[in-house]
Amino acid sequence: MTEITKGLFGASKDIFQNNKGSILRTVIYTIGHFAIAITVLMLVADVSFMIALTDAIVEPLANSIWYFILDKWWASKLKK
């Protein structure tokens, strides 16, 4: 294994270990958001499943990044 690969895996492991709770909540939120977005788009906007699926993947991914940042900030304020 190269030094770069070892460094990347080590850094990834550290990030995961230090953020387990936030990562788990983010993943659960994202999966739920996919299902809700597909359902709402198909019922309200009357779009096809493929269009709803595309939007349901792209938009929640952006939201999940936002949620992770918000959760980390929120948790940092509770510690003080």
mmCIF file of the N, C-alpha and C atoms, coordinates in Angstrom:
data_MODEL
# 
_entry.id   MODEL 
# 
loop_
_atom_site.group_PDB 
_atom_site.id 
_atom_site.type_symbol 
_atom_site.label_atom_id 
_atom_site.label_alt_id 
_atom_site.label_comp_id 
_atom_site.label_asym_id 
_atom_site.label_entity_id 
_atom_site.label_seq_id 
_atom_site.pdbx_PDB_ins_code 
_atom_site.Cartn_x 
_atom_site.Cartn_y 
_atom_site.Cartn_z 
_atom_site.occupancy 
_atom_site.B_iso_or_equiv 
_atom_site.pdbx_formal_charge 
_atom_site.auth_seq_id 
_atom_site.auth_comp_id 
_atom_site.auth_asym_id 
_atom_site.auth_atom_id 
_atom_site.pdbx_PDB_model_num 
ATOM 1   N N  . MET A 1 1  ? 0.847   -1.178 0.000   1.00 0.00 ? 1  MET A N  1 
ATOM 2   C CA . MET A 1 1  ? 0.000   0.000  0.000   1.00 0.00 ? 1  MET A CA 1 
ATOM 3   C C  . MET A 1 1  ? 0.895   1.244  0.000   1.00 0.00 ? 1  MET A C  1 
ATOM 4   N N  . THR A 1 2  ? 0.551   2.212  -0.799  1.00 0.00 ? 2  THR A N  1 
ATOM 5   C CA . THR A 1 2  ? 1.359   3.423  -0.854  1.00 0.00 ? 2  THR A CA 1 
ATOM 6   C C  . THR A 1 2  ? 1.085   4.310  0.341   1.00 0.00 ? 2  THR A C  1 
ATOM 7   N N  . GLU A 1 3  ? 1.988   5.224  0.552   1.00 0.00 ? 3  GLU A N  1 
ATOM 8   C CA . GLU A 1 3  ? 1.843   6.139  1.687   1.00 0.00 ? 3  GLU A CA 1 
ATOM 9   C C  . GLU A 1 3  ? 0.587   6.991  1.556   1.00 0.00 ? 3  GLU A C  1 
ATOM 10  N N  . ILE A 1 4  ? 0.267   7.401  0.331   1.00 0.00 ? 4  ILE A N  1 
ATOM 11  C CA . ILE A 1 4  ? -0.933  8.216  0.102   1.00 0.00 ? 4  ILE A CA 1 
ATOM 12  C C  . ILE A 1 4  ? -2.188  7.423  0.465   1.00 0.00 ? 4  ILE A C  1 
ATOM 13  N N  . THR A 1 5  ? -2.250  6.177  0.011   1.00 0.00 ? 5  THR A N  1 
ATOM 14  C CA . THR A 1 5  ? -3.416  5.339  0.301   1.00 0.00 ? 5  THR A CA 1 
ATOM 15  C C  . THR A 1 5  ? -3.563  5.111  1.798   1.00 0.00 ? 5  THR A C  1 
ATOM 16  N N  . LYS A 1 6  ? -2.461  4.833  2.483   1.00 0.00 ? 6  LYS A N  1 
ATOM 17  C CA . LYS A 1 6  ? -2.503  4.652  3.941   1.00 0.00 ? 6  LYS A CA 1 
ATOM 18  C C  . LYS A 1 6  ? -3.004  5.917  4.619   1.00 0.00 ? 6  LYS A C  1 
ATOM 19  N N  . GLY A 1 7  ? -2.537  7.060  4.134   1.00 0.00 ? 7  GLY A N  1 
ATOM 20  C CA . GLY A 1 7  ? -2.961  8.339  4.711   1.00 0.00 ? 7  GLY A CA 1 
ATOM 21  C C  . GLY A 1 7  ? -4.436  8.600  4.496   1.00 0.00 ? 7  GLY A C  1 
ATOM 22  N N  . LEU A 1 8  ? -4.925  8.286  3.297   1.00 0.00 ? 8  LEU A N  1 
ATOM 23  C CA . LEU A 1 8  ? -6.348  8.501  2.998   1.00 0.00 ? 8  LEU A CA 1 
ATOM 24  C C  . LEU A 1 8  ? -7.228  7.593  3.849   1.00 0.00 ? 8  LEU A C  1 
ATOM 25  N N  . PHE A 1 9  ? -6.841  6.309  3.944   1.00 0.00 ? 9  PHE A N  1 
ATOM 26  C CA . PHE A 1 9  ? -7.623  5.382  4.764   1.00 0.00 ? 9  PHE A CA 1 
ATOM 27  C C  . PHE A 1 9  ? -7.580  5.772  6.237   1.00 0.00 ? 9  PHE A C  1 
ATOM 28  N N  . GLY A 1 10 ? -6.423  6.191  6.699   1.00 0.00 ? 10 GLY A N  1 
ATOM 29  C CA . GLY A 1 10 ? -6.294  6.618  8.094   1.00 0.00 ? 10 GLY A CA 1 
ATOM 30  C C  . GLY A 1 10 ? -7.131  7.846  8.390   1.00 0.00 ? 10 GLY A C  1 
ATOM 31  N N  . ALA A 1 11 ? -7.081  8.813  7.483   1.00 0.00 ? 11 ALA A N  1 
ATOM 32  C CA . ALA A 1 11 ? -7.873  10.037 7.656   1.00 0.00 ? 11 ALA A CA 1 
ATOM 33  C C  . ALA A 1 11 ? -9.366  9.720  7.606   1.00 0.00 ? 11 ALA A C  1 
ATOM 34  N N  . SER A 1 12 ? -9.766  8.844  6.671   1.00 0.00 ? 12 SER A N  1 
ATOM 35  C CA . SER A 1 12 ? -11.175 8.460  6.570   1.00 0.00 ? 12 SER A CA 1 
ATOM 36  C C  . SER A 1 12 ? -11.642 7.767  7.852   1.00 0.00 ? 12 SER A C  1 
ATOM 37  N N  . LYS A 1 13 ? -10.802 6.889  8.380   1.00 0.00 ? 13 LYS A N  1 
ATOM 38  C CA . LYS A 1 13 ? -11.148 6.181  9.619   1.00 0.00 ? 13 LYS A CA 1 
ATOM 39  C C  . LYS A 1 13 ? -11.296 7.163  10.772  1.00 0.00 ? 13 LYS A C  1 
ATOM 40  N N  . ASP A 1 14 ? -10.393 8.135  10.870  1.00 0.00 ? 14 ASP A N  1 
ATOM 41  C CA . ASP A 1 14 ? -10.480 9.141  11.930  1.00 0.00 ? 14 ASP A CA 1 
ATOM 42  C C  . ASP A 1 14 ? -11.749 9.975  11.800  1.00 0.00 ? 14 ASP A C  1 
ATOM 43  N N  . ILE A 1 15 ? -12.058 10.381 10.576  1.00 0.00 ? 15 ILE A N  1 
ATOM 44  C CA . ILE A 1 15 ? -13.270 11.178 10.351  1.00 0.00 ? 15 ILE A CA 1 
ATOM 45  C C  . ILE A 1 15 ? -14.503 10.377 10.759  1.00 0.00 ? 15 ILE A C  1 
ATOM 46  N N  . PHE A 1 16 ? -14.552 9.104  10.358  1.00 0.00 ? 16 PHE A N  1 
ATOM 47  C CA . PHE A 1 16 ? -15.694 8.262  10.718  1.00 0.00 ? 16 PHE A CA 1 
ATOM 48  C C  . PHE A 1 16 ? -15.788 8.082  12.230  1.00 0.00 ? 16 PHE A C  1 
ATOM 49  N N  . GLN A 1 17 ? -14.682 7.777  12.878  1.00 0.00 ? 17 GLN A N  1 
ATOM 50  C CA . GLN A 1 17 ? -14.685 7.539  14.329  1.00 0.00 ? 17 GLN A CA 1 
ATOM 51  C C  . GLN A 1 17 ? -15.138 8.787  15.098  1.00 0.00 ? 17 GLN A C  1 
ATOM 52  N N  . ASN A 1 18 ? -14.740 9.963  14.618  1.00 0.00 ? 18 ASN A N  1 
ATOM 53  C CA . ASN A 1 18 ? -15.074 11.207 15.314  1.00 0.00 ? 18 ASN A CA 1 
ATOM 54  C C  . ASN A 1 18 ? -16.463 11.737 14.987  1.00 0.00 ? 18 ASN A C  1 
ATOM 55  N N  . ASN A 1 19 ? -17.134 11.132 13.992  1.00 0.00 ? 19 ASN A N  1 
ATOM 56  C CA . ASN A 1 19 ? -18.422 11.662 13.545  1.00 0.00 ? 19 ASN A CA 1 
ATOM 57  C C  . ASN A 1 19 ? -19.485 10.593 13.377  1.00 0.00 ? 19 ASN A C  1 
ATOM 58  N N  . LYS A 1 20 ? -19.370 9.464  14.064  1.00 0.00 ? 20 LYS A N  1 
ATOM 59  C CA . LYS A 1 20 ? -20.302 8.345  13.879  1.00 0.00 ? 20 LYS A CA 1 
ATOM 60  C C  . LYS A 1 20 ? -21.758 8.772  14.009  1.00 0.00 ? 20 LYS A C  1 
ATOM 61  N N  . GLY A 1 21 ? -22.091 9.478  15.070  1.00 0.00 ? 21 GLY A N  1 
ATOM 62  C CA . GLY A 1 21 ? -23.478 9.881  15.308  1.00 0.00 ? 21 GLY A CA 1 
ATOM 63  C C  . GLY A 1 21 ? -24.018 10.764 14.200  1.00 0.00 ? 21 GLY A C  1 
ATOM 64  N N  . SER A 1 22 ? -23.251 11.767 13.822  1.00 0.00 ? 22 SER A N  1 
ATOM 65  C CA . SER A 1 22 ? -23.694 12.681 12.767  1.00 0.00 ? 22 SER A CA 1 
ATOM 66  C C  . SER A 1 22 ? -23.818 11.964 11.435  1.00 0.00 ? 22 SER A C  1 
ATOM 67  N N  . ILE A 1 23 ? -22.887 11.078 11.132  1.00 0.00 ? 23 ILE A N  1 
ATOM 68  C CA . ILE A 1 23 ? -22.941 10.351 9.866   1.00 0.00 ? 23 ILE A CA 1 
ATOM 69  C C  . ILE A 1 23 ? -24.159 9.437  9.824   1.00 0.00 ? 23 ILE A C  1 
ATOM 70  N N  . LEU A 1 24 ? -24.438 8.720  10.909  1.00 0.00 ? 24 LEU A N  1 
ATOM 71  C CA . LEU A 1 24 ? -25.604 7.833  10.948  1.00 0.00 ? 24 LEU A CA 1 
ATOM 72  C C  . LEU A 1 24 ? -26.897 8.627  10.785  1.00 0.00 ? 24 LEU A C  1 
ATOM 73  N N  . ARG A 1 25 ? -27.051 9.721  11.515  1.00 0.00 ? 25 ARG A N  1 
ATOM 74  C CA . ARG A 1 25 ? -28.257 10.548 11.383  1.00 0.00 ? 25 ARG A CA 1 
ATOM 75  C C  . ARG A 1 25 ? -28.382 11.108 9.974   1.00 0.00 ? 25 ARG A C  1 
ATOM 76  N N  . THR A 1 26 ? -27.268 11.489 9.375   1.00 0.00 ? 26 THR A N  1 
ATOM 77  C CA . THR A 1 26 ? -27.278 12.022 8.014   1.00 0.00 ? 26 THR A CA 1 
ATOM 78  C C  . THR A 1 26 ? -27.718 10.971 7.007   1.00 0.00 ? 26 THR A C  1 
ATOM 79  N N  . VAL A 1 27 ? -27.222 9.751  7.135   1.00 0.00 ? 27 VAL A N  1 
ATOM 80  C CA . VAL A 1 27 ? -27.604 8.669  6.220   1.00 0.00 ? 27 VAL A CA 1 
ATOM 81  C C  . VAL A 1 27 ? -29.089 8.344  6.351   1.00 0.00 ? 27 VAL A C  1 
ATOM 82  N N  . ILE A 1 28 ? -29.584 8.224  7.581   1.00 0.00 ? 28 ILE A N  1 
ATOM 83  C CA . ILE A 1 28 ? -31.005 7.927  7.806   1.00 0.00 ? 28 ILE A CA 1 
ATOM 84  C C  . ILE A 1 28 ? -31.883 9.040  7.239   1.00 0.00 ? 28 ILE A C  1 
ATOM 85  N N  . TYR A 1 29 ? -31.500 10.276 7.494   1.00 0.00 ? 29 TYR A N  1 
ATOM 86  C CA . TYR A 1 29 ? -32.239 11.423 6.970   1.00 0.00 ? 29 TYR A CA 1 
ATOM 87  C C  . TYR A 1 29 ? -32.276 11.383 5.438   1.00 0.00 ? 29 TYR A C  1 
ATOM 88  N N  . THR A 1 30 ? -31.142 11.088 4.819   1.00 0.00 ? 30 THR A N  1 
ATOM 89  C CA . THR A 1 30 ? -31.043 11.084 3.363   1.00 0.00 ? 30 THR A CA 1 
ATOM 90  C C  . THR A 1 30 ? -31.910 10.005 2.736   1.00 0.00 ? 30 THR A C  1 
ATOM 91  N N  . ILE A 1 31 ? -31.900 8.808  3.304   1.00 0.00 ? 31 ILE A N  1 
ATOM 92  C CA . ILE A 1 31 ? -32.738 7.715  2.780   1.00 0.00 ? 31 ILE A CA 1 
ATOM 93  C C  . ILE A 1 31 ? -34.217 8.080  2.888   1.00 0.00 ? 31 ILE A C  1 
ATOM 94  N N  . GLY A 1 32 ? -34.618 8.604  4.031   1.00 0.00 ? 32 GLY A N  1 
ATOM 95  C CA . GLY A 1 32 ? -36.006 9.029  4.195   1.00 0.00 ? 32 GLY A CA 1 
ATOM 96  C C  . GLY A 1 32 ? -36.380 10.130 3.218   1.00 0.00 ? 32 GLY A C  1 
ATOM 97  N N  . HIS A 1 33 ? -35.460 11.035 3.007   1.00 0.00 ? 33 HIS A N  1 
ATOM 98  C CA . HIS A 1 33 ? -35.720 12.136 2.091   1.00 0.00 ? 33 HIS A CA 1 
ATOM 99  C C  . HIS A 1 33 ? -35.905 11.631 0.667   1.00 0.00 ? 33 HIS A C  1 
ATOM 100 N N  . PHE A 1 34 ? -35.122 10.634 0.238   1.00 0.00 ? 34 PHE A N  1 
ATOM 101 C CA . PHE A 1 34 ? -35.301 10.044 -1.090  1.00 0.00 ? 34 PHE A CA 1 
ATOM 102 C C  . PHE A 1 34 ? -36.742 9.553  -1.258  1.00 0.00 ? 34 PHE A C  1 
ATOM 103 N N  . ALA A 1 35 ? -37.196 8.756  -0.306  1.00 0.00 ? 35 ALA A N  1 
ATOM 104 C CA . ALA A 1 35 ? -38.535 8.163  -0.401  1.00 0.00 ? 35 ALA A CA 1 
ATOM 105 C C  . ALA A 1 35 ? -39.626 9.230  -0.392  1.00 0.00 ? 35 ALA A C  1 
ATOM 106 N N  . ILE A 1 36 ? -39.498 10.199 0.485   1.00 0.00 ? 36 ILE A N  1 
ATOM 107 C CA . ILE A 1 36 ? -40.503 11.266 0.579   1.00 0.00 ? 36 ILE A CA 1 
ATOM 108 C C  . ILE A 1 36 ? -40.515 12.098 -0.698  1.00 0.00 ? 36 ILE A C  1 
ATOM 109 N N  . ALA A 1 37 ? -39.349 12.460 -1.190  1.00 0.00 ? 37 ALA A N  1 
ATOM 110 C CA . ALA A 1 37 ? -39.275 13.305 -2.390  1.00 0.00 ? 37 ALA A CA 1 
ATOM 111 C C  . ALA A 1 37 ? -39.868 12.608 -3.605  1.00 0.00 ? 37 ALA A C  1 
ATOM 112 N N  . ILE A 1 38 ? -39.577 11.334 -3.783  1.00 0.00 ? 38 ILE A N  1 
ATOM 113 C CA . ILE A 1 38 ? -40.143 10.588 -4.921  1.00 0.00 ? 38 ILE A CA 1 
ATOM 114 C C  . ILE A 1 38 ? -41.664 10.568 -4.824  1.00 0.00 ? 38 ILE A C  1 
ATOM 115 N N  . THR A 1 39 ? -42.172 10.244 -3.660  1.00 0.00 ? 39 THR A N  1 
ATOM 116 C CA . THR A 1 39 ? -43.621 10.156 -3.466  1.00 0.00 ? 39 THR A CA 1 
ATOM 117 C C  . THR A 1 39 ? -44.304 11.490 -3.712  1.00 0.00 ? 39 THR A C  1 
ATOM 118 N N  . VAL A 1 40 ? -43.782 12.549 -3.125  1.00 0.00 ? 40 VAL A N  1 
ATOM 119 C CA . VAL A 1 40 ? -44.394 13.873 -3.272  1.00 0.00 ? 40 VAL A CA 1 
ATOM 120 C C  . VAL A 1 40 ? -44.348 14.341 -4.728  1.00 0.00 ? 40 VAL A C  1 
ATOM 121 N N  . LEU A 1 41 ? -43.207 14.180 -5.359  1.00 0.00 ? 41 LEU A N  1 
ATOM 122 C CA . LEU A 1 41 ? -43.106 14.623 -6.759  1.00 0.00 ? 41 LEU A CA 1 
ATOM 123 C C  . LEU A 1 41 ? -44.068 13.867 -7.664  1.00 0.00 ? 41 LEU A C  1 
ATOM 124 N N  . MET A 1 42 ? -44.195 12.575 -7.447  1.00 0.00 ? 42 MET A N  1 
ATOM 125 C CA . MET A 1 42 ? -45.104 11.796 -8.303  1.00 0.00 ? 42 MET A CA 1 
ATOM 126 C C  . MET A 1 42 ? -46.561 12.159 -8.041  1.00 0.00 ? 42 MET A C  1 
ATOM 127 N N  . LEU A 1 43 ? -46.920 12.430 -6.789  1.00 0.00 ? 43 LEU A N  1 
ATOM 128 C CA . LEU A 1 43 ? -48.311 12.750 -6.464  1.00 0.00 ? 43 LEU A CA 1 
ATOM 129 C C  . LEU A 1 43 ? -48.676 14.205 -6.747  1.00 0.00 ? 43 LEU A C  1 
ATOM 130 N N  . VAL A 1 44 ? -47.814 15.122 -6.362  1.00 0.00 ? 44 VAL A N  1 
ATOM 131 C CA . VAL A 1 44 ? -48.140 16.544 -6.475  1.00 0.00 ? 44 VAL A CA 1 
ATOM 132 C C  . VAL A 1 44 ? -47.802 17.105 -7.858  1.00 0.00 ? 44 VAL A C  1 
ATOM 133 N N  . ALA A 1 45 ? -46.607 16.816 -8.351  1.00 0.00 ? 45 ALA A N  1 
ATOM 134 C CA . ALA A 1 45 ? -46.172 17.402 -9.614  1.00 0.00 ? 45 ALA A CA 1 
ATOM 135 C C  . ALA A 1 45 ? -46.518 16.523 -10.805 1.00 0.00 ? 45 ALA A C  1 
ATOM 136 N N  . ASP A 1 46 ? -47.011 15.327 -10.543 1.00 0.00 ? 46 ASP A N  1 
ATOM 137 C CA . ASP A 1 46 ? -47.412 14.398 -11.600 1.00 0.00 ? 46 ASP A CA 1 
ATOM 138 C C  . ASP A 1 46 ? -46.291 14.169 -12.616 1.00 0.00 ? 46 ASP A C  1 
ATOM 139 N N  . VAL A 1 47 ? -45.090 13.879 -12.087 1.00 0.00 ? 47 VAL A N  1 
ATOM 140 C CA . VAL A 1 47 ? -43.953 13.596 -12.963 1.00 0.00 ? 47 VAL A CA 1 
ATOM 141 C C  . VAL A 1 47 ? -43.706 12.090 -12.982 1.00 0.00 ? 47 VAL A C  1 
ATOM 142 N N  . SER A 1 48 ? -42.946 11.637 -13.971 1.00 0.00 ? 48 SER A N  1 
ATOM 143 C CA . SER A 1 48 ? -42.646 10.211 -14.076 1.00 0.00 ? 48 SER A CA 1 
ATOM 144 C C  . SER A 1 48 ? -41.721 9.781  -12.929 1.00 0.00 ? 48 SER A C  1 
ATOM 145 N N  . PHE A 1 49 ? -41.667 8.492  -12.733 1.00 0.00 ? 49 PHE A N  1 
ATOM 146 C CA . PHE A 1 49 ? -40.818 7.944  -11.677 1.00 0.00 ? 49 PHE A CA 1 
ATOM 147 C C  . PHE A 1 49 ? -39.350 8.321  -11.904 1.00 0.00 ? 49 PHE A C  1 
ATOM 148 N N  . MET A 1 50 ? -38.863 8.264  -13.137 1.00 0.00 ? 50 MET A N  1 
ATOM 149 C CA . MET A 1 50 ? -37.451 8.557  -13.420 1.00 0.00 ? 50 MET A CA 1 
ATOM 150 C C  . MET A 1 50 ? -37.103 10.014 -13.132 1.00 0.00 ? 50 MET A C  1 
ATOM 151 N N  . ILE A 1 51 ? -37.997 10.925 -13.474 1.00 0.00 ? 51 ILE A N  1 
ATOM 152 C CA . ILE A 1 51 ? -37.756 12.338 -13.166 1.00 0.00 ? 51 ILE A CA 1 
ATOM 153 C C  . ILE A 1 51 ? -37.787 12.542 -11.652 1.00 0.00 ? 51 ILE A C  1 
ATOM 154 N N  . ALA A 1 52 ? -38.761 11.935 -10.992 1.00 0.00 ? 52 ALA A N  1 
ATOM 155 C CA . ALA A 1 52 ? -38.851 12.047 -9.533  1.00 0.00 ? 52 ALA A CA 1 
ATOM 156 C C  . ALA A 1 52 ? -37.618 11.448 -8.869  1.00 0.00 ? 52 ALA A C  1 
ATOM 157 N N  . LEU A 1 53 ? -37.161 10.321 -9.381  1.00 0.00 ? 53 LEU A N  1 
ATOM 158 C CA . LEU A 1 53 ? -35.976 9.664  -8.829  1.00 0.00 ? 53 LEU A CA 1 
ATOM 159 C C  . LEU A 1 53 ? -34.741 10.540 -8.978  1.00 0.00 ? 53 LEU A C  1 
ATOM 160 N N  . THR A 1 54 ? -34.571 11.133 -10.155 1.00 0.00 ? 54 THR A N  1 
ATOM 161 C CA . THR A 1 54 ? -33.419 12.009 -10.382 1.00 0.00 ? 54 THR A CA 1 
ATOM 162 C C  . THR A 1 54 ? -33.426 13.179 -9.411  1.00 0.00 ? 54 THR A C  1 
ATOM 163 N N  . ASP A 1 55 ? -34.557 13.854 -9.304  1.00 0.00 ? 55 ASP A N  1 
ATOM 164 C CA . ASP A 1 55 ? -34.662 14.977 -8.380  1.00 0.00 ? 55 ASP A CA 1 
ATOM 165 C C  . ASP A 1 55 ? -34.514 14.520 -6.935  1.00 0.00 ? 55 ASP A C  1 
ATOM 166 N N  . ALA A 1 56 ? -35.066 13.362 -6.630  1.00 0.00 ? 56 ALA A N  1 
ATOM 167 C CA . ALA A 1 56 ? -35.020 12.854 -5.260  1.00 0.00 ? 56 ALA A CA 1 
ATOM 168 C C  . ALA A 1 56 ? -33.611 12.459 -4.846  1.00 0.00 ? 56 ALA A C  1 
ATOM 169 N N  . ILE A 1 57 ? -32.734 12.216 -5.785  1.00 0.00 ? 57 ILE A N  1 
ATOM 170 C CA . ILE A 1 57 ? -31.349 11.881 -5.452  1.00 0.00 ? 57 ILE A CA 1 
ATOM 171 C C  . ILE A 1 57 ? -30.492 13.143 -5.365  1.00 0.00 ? 57 ILE A C  1 
ATOM 172 N N  . VAL A 1 58 ? -30.608 14.015 -6.341  1.00 0.00 ? 58 VAL A N  1 
ATOM 173 C CA . VAL A 1 58 ? -29.755 15.204 -6.398  1.00 0.00 ? 58 VAL A CA 1 
ATOM 174 C C  . VAL A 1 58 ? -30.058 16.175 -5.253  1.00 0.00 ? 58 VAL A C  1 
ATOM 175 N N  . GLU A 1 59 ? -31.307 16.498 -5.067  1.00 0.00 ? 59 GLU A N  1 
ATOM 176 C CA . GLU A 1 59 ? -31.678 17.496 -4.057  1.00 0.00 ? 59 GLU A CA 1 
ATOM 177 C C  . GLU A 1 59 ? -31.369 17.030 -2.632  1.00 0.00 ? 59 GLU A C  1 
ATOM 178 N N  . PRO A 1 60 ? -31.688 15.800 -2.232  1.00 0.00 ? 60 PRO A N  1 
ATOM 179 C CA . PRO A 1 60 ? -31.341 15.381 -0.865  1.00 0.00 ? 60 PRO A CA 1 
ATOM 180 C C  . PRO A 1 60 ? -29.834 15.260 -0.617  1.00 0.00 ? 60 PRO A C  1 
ATOM 181 N N  . LEU A 1 61 ? -29.069 14.944 -1.646  1.00 0.00 ? 61 LEU A N  1 
ATOM 182 C CA . LEU A 1 61 ? -27.623 14.906 -1.440  1.00 0.00 ? 61 LEU A CA 1 
ATOM 183 C C  . LEU A 1 61 ? -27.105 16.285 -1.027  1.00 0.00 ? 61 LEU A C  1 
ATOM 184 N N  . ALA A 1 62 ? -27.615 17.310 -1.675  1.00 0.00 ? 62 ALA A N  1 
ATOM 185 C CA . ALA A 1 62 ? -27.247 18.668 -1.274  1.00 0.00 ? 62 ALA A CA 1 
ATOM 186 C C  . ALA A 1 62 ? -27.752 18.954 0.138   1.00 0.00 ? 62 ALA A C  1 
ATOM 187 N N  . ASN A 1 63 ? -28.980 18.531 0.442   1.00 0.00 ? 63 ASN A N  1 
ATOM 188 C CA . ASN A 1 63 ? -29.526 18.732 1.781   1.00 0.00 ? 63 ASN A CA 1 
ATOM 189 C C  . ASN A 1 63 ? -28.757 17.951 2.840   1.00 0.00 ? 63 ASN A C  1 
ATOM 190 N N  . SER A 1 64 ? -28.299 16.748 2.498   1.00 0.00 ? 64 SER A N  1 
ATOM 191 C CA . SER A 1 64 ? -27.578 15.943 3.487   1.00 0.00 ? 64 SER A CA 1 
ATOM 192 C C  . SER A 1 64 ? -26.245 16.582 3.847   1.00 0.00 ? 64 SER A C  1 
ATOM 193 N N  . ILE A 1 65 ? -25.604 17.211 2.881   1.00 0.00 ? 65 ILE A N  1 
ATOM 194 C CA . ILE A 1 65 ? -24.366 17.936 3.176   1.00 0.00 ? 65 ILE A CA 1 
ATOM 195 C C  . ILE A 1 65 ? -24.678 19.111 4.101   1.00 0.00 ? 65 ILE A C  1 
ATOM 196 N N  . TRP A 1 66 ? -25.726 19.834 3.794   1.00 0.00 ? 66 TRP A N  1 
ATOM 197 C CA . TRP A 1 66 ? -26.154 20.947 4.632   1.00 0.00 ? 66 TRP A CA 1 
ATOM 198 C C  . TRP A 1 66 ? -26.484 20.454 6.048   1.00 0.00 ? 66 TRP A C  1 
ATOM 199 N N  . TYR A 1 67 ? -27.213 19.344 6.161   1.00 0.00 ? 67 TYR A N  1 
ATOM 200 C CA . TYR A 1 67 ? -27.580 18.815 7.476   1.00 0.00 ? 67 TYR A CA 1 
ATOM 201 C C  . TYR A 1 67 ? -26.341 18.420 8.278   1.00 0.00 ? 67 TYR A C  1 
ATOM 202 N N  . PHE A 1 68 ? -25.379 17.779 7.639   1.00 0.00 ? 68 PHE A N  1 
ATOM 203 C CA . PHE A 1 68 ? -24.161 17.370 8.339   1.00 0.00 ? 68 PHE A CA 1 
ATOM 204 C C  . PHE A 1 68 ? -23.438 18.589 8.903   1.00 0.00 ? 68 PHE A C  1 
ATOM 205 N N  . ILE A 1 69 ? -23.307 19.639 8.088   1.00 0.00 ? 69 ILE A N  1 
ATOM 206 C CA . ILE A 1 69 ? -22.665 20.876 8.555   1.00 0.00 ? 69 ILE A CA 1 
ATOM 207 C C  . ILE A 1 69 ? -23.454 21.481 9.705   1.00 0.00 ? 69 ILE A C  1 
ATOM 208 N N  . LEU A 1 70 ? -24.764 21.560 9.563   1.00 0.00 ? 70 LEU A N  1 
ATOM 209 C CA . LEU A 1 70 ? -25.617 22.104 10.615  1.00 0.00 ? 70 LEU A CA 1 
ATOM 210 C C  . LEU A 1 70 ? -25.512 21.287 11.897  1.00 0.00 ? 70 LEU A C  1 
ATOM 211 N N  . ASP A 1 71 ? -25.543 19.961 11.790  1.00 0.00 ? 71 ASP A N  1 
ATOM 212 C CA . ASP A 1 71 ? -25.458 19.094 12.958  1.00 0.00 ? 71 ASP A CA 1 
ATOM 213 C C  . ASP A 1 71 ? -24.123 19.261 13.678  1.00 0.00 ? 71 ASP A C  1 
ATOM 214 N N  . LYS A 1 72 ? -23.036 19.327 12.929  1.00 0.00 ? 72 LYS A N  1 
ATOM 215 C CA . LYS A 1 72 ? -21.725 19.531 13.545  1.00 0.00 ? 72 LYS A CA 1 
ATOM 216 C C  . LYS A 1 72 ? -21.663 20.874 14.256  1.00 0.00 ? 72 LYS A C  1 
ATOM 217 N N  . TRP A 1 73 ? -22.189 21.918 13.644  1.00 0.00 ? 73 TRP A N  1 
ATOM 218 C CA . TRP A 1 73 ? -22.203 23.243 14.268  1.00 0.00 ? 73 TRP A CA 1 
ATOM 219 C C  . TRP A 1 73 ? -23.065 23.215 15.537  1.00 0.00 ? 73 TRP A C  1 
ATOM 220 N N  . TRP A 1 74 ? -24.253 22.610 15.434  1.00 0.00 ? 74 TRP A N  1 
ATOM 221 C CA . TRP A 1 74 ? -25.184 22.535 16.555  1.00 0.00 ? 74 TRP A CA 1 
ATOM 222 C C  . TRP A 1 74 ? -24.555 21.783 17.734  1.00 0.00 ? 74 TRP A C  1 
ATOM 223 N N  . ALA A 1 75 ? -23.952 20.639 17.431  1.00 0.00 ? 75 ALA A N  1 
ATOM 224 C CA . ALA A 1 75 ? -23.324 19.842 18.471  1.00 0.00 ? 75 ALA A CA 1 
ATOM 225 C C  . ALA A 1 75 ? -22.173 20.604 19.132  1.00 0.00 ? 75 ALA A C  1 
ATOM 226 N N  . SER A 1 76 ? -21.453 21.388 18.362  1.00 0.00 ? 76 SER A N  1 
ATOM 227 C CA . SER A 1 76 ? -20.336 22.158 18.929  1.00 0.00 ? 76 SER A CA 1 
ATOM 228 C C  . SER A 1 76 ? -20.848 23.233 19.871  1.00 0.00 ? 76 SER A C  1 
ATOM 229 N N  . LYS A 1 77 ? -22.024 23.775 19.617  1.00 0.00 ? 77 LYS A N  1 
ATOM 230 C CA . LYS A 1 77 ? -22.600 24.801 20.488  1.00 0.00 ? 77 LYS A CA 1 
ATOM 231 C C  . LYS A 1 77 ? -23.129 24.186 21.790  1.00 0.00 ? 77 LYS A C  1 
ATOM 232 N N  . LEU A 1 78 ? -23.607 22.932 21.731  1.00 0.00 ? 78 LEU A N  1 
ATOM 233 C CA . LEU A 1 78 ? -24.114 22.290 22.939  1.00 0.00 ? 78 LEU A CA 1 
ATOM 234 C C  . LEU A 1 78 ? -23.009 21.920 23.908  1.00 0.00 ? 78 LEU A C  1 
ATOM 235 N N  . LYS A 1 79 ? -21.801 21.691 23.408  1.00 0.00 ? 79 LYS A N  1 
ATOM 236 C CA . LYS A 1 79 ? -20.671 21.313 24.242  1.00 0.00 ? 79 LYS A CA 1 
ATOM 237 C C  . LYS A 1 79 ? -20.167 22.474 25.080  1.00 0.00 ? 79 LYS A C  1 
ATOM 238 N N  . LYS A 1 80 ? -20.415 23.695 24.626  1.00 0.00 ? 80 LYS A N  1 
ATOM 239 C CA . LYS A 1 80 ? -19.875 24.885 25.311  1.00 0.00 ? 80 LYS A CA 1 
ATOM 240 C C  . LYS A 1 80 ? -20.701 25.288 26.489  1.00 0.00 ? 80 LYS A C  1 
# 
